[in-house]
Structure formats: C-alpha cells, structure tokens
C-alpha cells in the first residue's frame, strides 16, 4: 500500500475503503519497458484513453451516479462496439 500511495494511485480518503485509481496505476513507469537507454521507454498503448477522455468530458465531476455513467458509456462508440449499446 505504501508504494501505491507514493505513486499516487491509492485513494485512501476513506481509510475503511482504500481504492486503487486505475488510470493512474496503468500510467506508472513500472508498466513500461526501459531498455538500457536513458532516452526512451516502451510503454503499452492505452486504447482506453480516448474512451476515458470522452467519459470524463461528459461527466465533468469527480463522482457520478451509476445511471449517468451507464448513459454516457452506452452512447460511447469504440473501434469494436457501436454506440447506443445496451449495458
């Protein structure tokens, strides 16, 4: 837990229910391959980044009701699933 806290991926605002902030976790440098060069790293492409950007721009708040999240995600097109899907 201390590593996650220092890395900025642990939300412990409610000590009885700590949570991992998934986007921050995936963006950790430890999820990248660092060859013996100090000039670059090879990281996995996060194909969900564009989808999350859309969800965040629609919700525009740190919290949302499940109904609002479902409405936004259901209307979200992706490369593999058309918009207006049933969740």
Steps between C-alpha positions, in 0.01 A plus 500: 500500500782747572639466145155564353453801725837651403431430134170691519279204417340439840192694604493463876265791566275241668739293716243225538485451123825585318475488120745474214463775238521281190608760238782616729607139555524427128704817448768395750853489358530145635252394229753598233804321367812711542781379278856582596453845349417803710337664200182299453262244649257263336154510651181323406251712309196565712216454253254605766648849537277654231195328647583625850557852366151494354343370822682759710402784267135394515488453878719799596507403868702274730188290570188406308195287556506151349209602277696791352808284443290233328336764279839644396665162441200363310523788254876465458622362167821300487699314237343171606148590617251739339335777700156473657577161648300334777695459820 
